[in-house]
Amino acid sequence: MELNPIDQERIGYLLKQYAAGNCARPELDELMSFIRNAGKDEPFHQALSDEWKAITIRTPLLPVAWEQMFDEIITTEPASEQLPDMKRRAVNIFRWTAAAAVLLLLATGAMLWIRNGELAAPAKTPVAVNDVAPGHEGAILTLANGSVVILDTAANGNIATQANVNVSKQNGQLVYHDNAATSAAETMMNTLATPRGRQYQLVLPDGTRAWLNAASSIQYPAAFSAKERRVAITGEVYFEVAAKAGSPFVVNAAQQELTVLGTHFNINAYNNENAIRTTLLQGSVRIQSQDHNGNSLLLAPGQQSVLNATGLKMIDVEAEQFVAWTKGQFWFHHASVKEVMQQLERWYNIEVVYQGTIPAHDFGGKLERSLPLSGILQFLEKSGIHYKLQERTLTIMPD
């Protein structure tokens, strides 16, 4: 492989992108292609090693000597230069493939699993008789007249018109266009729902954007009134609310009501969770409990309200963790086995059952939501979790 100055500059850029956590999938594929095609090319070897030593990994990983591992992989020669050419080429291909694997694991954050704060020993080999694909874009729209549209299979373009409001599908999102809507549109309630294994984006009539996680729903009018913009949700929804003076945006979620003018926030209100969590990224919101004597809180960015059976409280959090799902990631922080499994159930549309006592493990780290279930289960295995997968039932076994 001939390495010209342009290639070398490009390799440096790609490595810096990955180290900063900004490596897009096409860029990662390009970097892997460089590595796979390098063979035993010494200039490439040296350039890659130099760039590797010059960068700093953005996020601390498990206590593994990644740099040492990478150096050993790419510098180790075959045991004997007397090997036949075919075998020597095979060894070289293996070394560079292994180096690519190290970079890939780092770039995707795939080795961030922690068991009780320490690297866990591999568990027994689990029995997996099949695999489950990750979730994807898709949702069900129910219009005011009761008509149902399956957005997974609907073509791009106009879907419906309700009192001068056009509803269209545009490349994986549902968009409402208010074309001088009549007052009748304000009473035409629409519902967008995502089954398990689906997620979807929505642009409401006022320009507000909403992201629905799996097993979630949002109910809203075809057009908002001038005085108030009110919606109701279940499950988990991330909002980027369009500012509109004099017209507050109100979200009803189970036992709480949230009021804003323009802001970015996430609400997790699944009925099988032990609390409703509202996380603020930008602006300000007021949370009011519909129980507990109507207690209320005003959130600032980086704060989260927690509403449960004991009342309403506020805590400081790393807000980006709670919207990682909108960017295609699982992000766990001191998560229990049950908390991890609840997310896997929704995203992979599986049923999780426990054989005996639920194991007491503590997980932290990031994983790509694009992984098939088997990819997630490999890390559970390394974290000491015993399991069995049959069809869409995942059985978690005792330690």
C-alpha positions in Angstrom: 0.0 0.0 0.0 1.6 3.3 -1.1 1.2 6.0 1.5 1.2 9.5 0.2 1.2 12.7 2.3 -2.5 13.1 1.7 -3.2 9.6 3.0 -1.0 10.3 6.1 -2.8 13.5 6.8 -6.2 11.7 6.4 -5.1 8.9 8.8 -4.2 11.5 11.4 -7.5 13.3 11.0 -9.5 10.0 11.3 -7.6 9.0 14.5 -8.1 12.4 16.1 -11.8 12.2 15.2 -12.2 8.8 16.8 -10.2 9.9 19.9 -12.5 12.9 20.4 -15.5 10.7 20.1 -16.6 12.4 16.9 -15.9 9.6 14.4 -18.9 9.2 12.2 -19.6 5.7 10.9 -18.4 6.4 7.3 -15.1 7.8 8.8 -14.7 4.8 11.0 -15.2 2.5 8.0 -12.6 4.5 6.1 -10.1 4.1 8.9 -10.7 0.4 9.1 -10.3 0.1 5.3 -6.8 1.8 5.6 -5.8 -0.7 8.3 -7.1 -3.7 6.4 -5.4 -2.8 3.2 -2.0 -1.9 4.8 -0.6 -5.4 4.9 3.0 -5.1 6.0 3.6 -1.6 4.6 6.2 0.0 6.8 5.5 3.7 6.1 1.8 3.1 6.9 2.8 1.1 10.0 5.0 4.0 11.2 2.5 6.7 10.4 -0.3 4.9 12.2 2.0 4.2 15.3 3.0 7.9 15.4 -0.5 9.2 15.2 -1.7 6.6 17.8 1.0 7.8 20.3 0.1 11.5 19.7 -3.6 11.2 20.6 -5.4 11.0 23.9 -8.5 8.8 24.4 -11.4 11.0 25.4 -13.1 8.6 27.8 -11.3 6.4 30.4 -11.8 2.8 29.6 -11.5 -0.4 31.5 -8.1 -1.1 33.1 -6.7 -2.6 29.9 -3.4 -1.4 28.4 -4.8 -0.5 25.1 -1.8 1.4 23.8 0.5 -1.5 24.7 -1.9 -4.0 23.1 -2.0 -1.9 19.9 1.8 -1.6 19.8 2.3 -5.3 20.4 -0.2 -6.2 17.7 1.3 -4.1 14.9 5.0 -4.5 15.8 5.1 -8.3 16.5 6.6 -10.1 13.5 5.7 -13.7 12.6 7.5 -16.2 14.8 9.8 -17.2 12.0 10.6 -15.5 8.7 11.1 -19.0 7.4 7.4 -19.4 7.2 6.0 -20.0 3.7 4.8 -16.9 2.0 1.1 -17.9 2.3 1.3 -18.5 6.1 3.3 -15.3 6.6 0.7 -13.3 4.7 -2.0 -14.9 6.8 -0.2 -13.9 10.0 0.2 -10.3 8.8 -3.5 -10.1 7.9 -4.4 -11.4 11.4 -2.1 -8.8 13.1 -3.7 -5.9 11.2 -7.2 -7.3 11.6 -6.5 -7.5 15.4 -5.2 -3.9 15.3 -8.4 -2.8 13.6 -10.4 -4.6 16.2 -8.7 -2.7 19.0 -9.5 0.6 17.2 -13.0 -0.4 16.6 -13.6 -1.3 20.2 -12.2 2.0 21.3 -14.1 4.0 18.7 -17.5 2.4 19.6 -16.9 2.4 23.3 -17.7 -1.3 23.2 -15.5 -2.3 26.1 -16.9 0.1 28.8 -18.7 -2.6 30.8 -17.9 -2.5 34.5 -19.0 -5.0 37.1 -19.1 -3.4 40.6 -16.4 -1.0 39.6 -13.9 -3.7 38.4 -13.2 -5.7 35.3 -15.1 -8.9 35.6 -13.8 -12.4 34.7 -15.5 -14.0 31.7 -18.7 -15.9 32.6 -19.6 -19.4 31.4 -20.4 -19.6 27.7 -24.2 -18.9 27.4 -26.6 -20.8 25.2 -27.9 -18.6 22.4 -29.9 -20.4 19.8 -30.8 -17.3 17.8 -30.1 -13.6 17.5 -32.3 -10.5 17.7 -31.8 -7.5 15.4 -31.8 -4.0 17.1 -34.8 -1.7 16.9 -35.2 0.7 14.0 -37.3 3.7 12.8 -41.0 3.1 12.8 -44.3 4.2 14.4 -48.0 4.1 14.2 -50.0 7.2 13.5 -53.7 7.4 14.5 -55.5 10.4 13.0 -58.5 12.2 14.5 -60.9 10.3 12.3 -59.6 7.0 13.6 -57.5 6.2 10.5 -54.3 4.3 11.2 -51.1 4.8 9.2 -48.1 2.4 9.7 -45.2 4.7 9.1 -42.7 1.8 8.8 -44.0 1.0 5.3 -45.6 4.4 4.3 -43.9 6.2 1.4 -42.4 9.6 1.8 -44.9 12.4 1.0 -48.3 13.6 2.1 -50.2 11.2 4.4 -53.3 13.2 5.4 -54.9 16.7 5.5 -56.8 17.8 8.6 -58.5 21.2 8.5 -55.8 22.8 6.3 -53.0 21.0 8.2 -50.9 18.7 6.0 -49.3 15.6 7.5 -46.3 14.2 5.7 -43.6 11.6 6.1 -40.1 13.0 5.3 -37.2 10.6 5.5 -37.9 9.0 8.9 -39.9 11.7 10.6 -43.5 12.9 10.7 -44.0 16.5 9.9 -47.1 18.8 10.4 -47.5 21.8 8.1 -50.0 24.5 9.4 -51.4 26.0 6.2 -53.7 28.6 7.9 -55.4 25.9 9.9 -59.0 26.4 11.0 -60.1 26.3 14.6 -61.4 22.8 14.0 -57.8 21.5 13.8 -57.3 22.5 17.4 -59.7 19.7 18.5 -58.5 17.1 16.1 -56.4 14.9 18.3 -53.6 12.8 16.7 -51.5 10.1 18.4 -48.1 8.9 17.4 -47.0 5.6 19.1 -43.8 3.5 18.8 -44.1 -0.2 19.6 -41.2 -2.0 21.2 -38.3 -2.1 18.9 -39.2 1.2 17.2 -38.3 4.9 17.6 -39.4 7.9 15.6 -39.1 11.7 15.2 -42.0 14.2 15.0 -42.2 17.8 14.0 -45.3 19.3 15.6 -47.4 22.1 14.0 -45.5 24.9 15.9 -42.1 23.6 14.8 -41.4 21.8 18.1 -39.4 18.6 17.6 -40.0 15.4 19.5 -38.1 12.1 19.5 -40.0 9.1 20.7 -38.0 6.2 22.3 -39.3 2.6 22.0 -42.7 1.8 23.6 -43.8 5.4 23.8 -46.6 7.7 22.6 -47.5 11.3 22.2 -51.0 12.8 21.8 -51.4 16.3 20.3 -53.9 18.4 18.2 -53.4 18.8 14.5 -52.9 22.6 15.3 -52.2 24.4 18.5 -54.4 27.2 19.9 -52.8 30.7 20.3 -53.0 30.5 24.1 -51.5 27.1 24.9 -49.7 24.2 23.3 -50.6 21.0 25.2 -49.5 17.4 24.6 -49.6 14.2 26.6 -47.0 11.4 26.6 -46.2 7.9 27.8 -42.9 6.3 27.8 -39.8 8.4 26.9 -39.8 11.5 24.7 -37.1 14.1 24.1 -38.3 17.6 23.1 -36.8 20.7 21.5 -39.5 23.2 22.0 -40.0 26.1 19.6 -40.1 29.4 21.4 -43.4 31.1 21.1 -44.1 34.1 23.4 -47.5 34.0 25.2 -48.1 30.4 24.3 -46.6 28.0 26.9 -45.8 24.4 25.9 -47.4 22.0 28.4 -46.6 18.3 28.7 -48.7 15.9 30.7 -46.9 12.7 31.7 -48.7 10.4 34.2 -48.6 12.1 37.6 -46.9 15.4 36.5 -47.3 18.4 34.3 -44.5 20.3 32.8 -44.6 23.9 31.4 -42.1 25.7 29.2 -41.8 28.4 26.6 -38.8 27.2 24.7 -36.2 24.6 25.8 -34.7 21.2 25.4 -35.6 18.4 27.8 -36.2 14.7 28.1 -39.1 12.9 30.0 -38.9 9.3 31.0 -42.3 8.2 32.2 -42.5 4.5 31.5 -45.2 2.9 33.7 -42.8 0.0 34.7 -40.2 2.4 36.0 -40.2 3.5 39.7 -40.1 7.2 38.9 -40.8 9.9 36.3 -37.5 11.6 35.4 -37.4 14.9 33.6 -33.9 16.0 32.5 -33.2 19.6 31.3 -30.5 20.3 28.8 -31.4 23.9 27.8 -33.7 26.7 29.0 -35.9 26.2 32.1 -39.0 24.2 32.9 -41.4 24.0 35.8 -42.5 20.6 37.0 -45.7 20.3 39.0 -46.8 17.1 40.7 -50.5 16.3 40.4 -50.2 14.4 43.7 -48.2 15.4 46.8 -50.2 18.6 47.3 -49.2 19.9 43.9 -45.5 20.4 44.8 -43.5 22.1 42.0 -39.9 22.6 41.0 -38.1 24.9 38.6 -35.2 23.1 36.7 -32.0 24.6 35.4 -29.8 22.9 32.7 -28.1 19.9 34.1 -30.8 19.2 36.7 -33.3 16.4 36.8 -36.6 16.1 38.6 -37.5 12.8 40.1 -41.2 12.1 40.9 -42.0 8.9 42.8 -44.2 7.6 45.5 -42.3 9.6 48.1 -42.7 12.9 46.4 -40.9 15.3 44.0 -37.2 16.1 44.3 -34.4 17.6 42.2 -30.9 16.3 41.6 -27.9 17.3 39.5 -27.0 15.0 36.6 -24.9 14.7 33.5 -27.8 15.5 31.2 -26.2 14.0 28.0 -26.5 10.6 29.6 -30.3 10.8 29.5 -30.5 11.7 25.8 -27.8 9.3 24.6 -30.7 7.2 23.1 -31.4 9.9 20.6 -27.9 9.6 19.4 -28.0 5.8 19.0 -26.4 4.8 22.3 -27.1 3.0 25.5 -25.4 5.0 28.4 -25.5 3.2 31.7 -24.3 4.7 35.0 -24.4 2.5 38.1 -27.3 0.7 36.5 -28.7 -2.5 38.0 -29.3 -5.7 36.0 -33.1 -4.9 36.1 -32.5 -1.3 34.8 -30.3 -2.6 31.9 -32.9 -5.3 31.1 -35.8 -2.8 30.9 -33.9 -0.9 28.2 -33.1 -4.1 26.3 -36.7 -5.3 26.5 -38.0 -2.1 24.9 -35.3 -1.7 22.2 -35.0 -5.4 21.1 -38.7 -6.3 21.7 -37.8 -9.2 23.9 -39.1 -10.6 27.2 -36.7 -10.9 30.1 -37.4 -13.4 32.9 -35.3 -14.1 36.0 -34.5 -17.6 37.2 -34.2 -17.2 40.9 -32.8 -14.0 42.5 -31.9 -11.1 40.2 -28.1 -10.9 40.2 -26.7 -7.9 42.1 -24.4 -6.2 39.5 -23.5 -2.6 38.9 -23.0 -1.6 35.2 -21.6 1.6 33.6 -20.6 2.6 30.1 -21.8 3.1 26.6 -22.8 0.7 23.9 -24.2 1.2 20.4 -27.9 0.6 20.0 -27.1 -0.6 16.4 -25.6 -3.8 17.8 -27.6 -7.0 17.5 -28.7 -8.4 20.8 -25.8 -11.0 20.6 -23.4 -8.1 20.7 -24.9 -6.8 24.0 -25.0 -10.3 25.5 -21.3 -10.8 24.9 -20.6 -7.9 27.3 -23.1 -9.2 29.8 -21.1 -12.5 29.6 -17.8 -10.7 30.3 -19.5 -8.9 33.2 -20.4 -12.2 34.9 -24.0 -12.5 33.9 -25.3 -16.0 33.1 -28.2 -16.1 30.6 -30.0 -18.2 28.0 -31.7 -16.8 24.9 -34.5 -18.7 23.2 -36.5 -17.0 20.5 -37.3 -13.7 22.1 -37.1 -14.7 25.7 -33.9 -13.9 27.6 -33.5 -15.8 30.8 -31.2 -14.3 33.4 -29.7 -17.0 35.7 -28.4 -16.7 39.3 -24.7 -16.1 39.9 
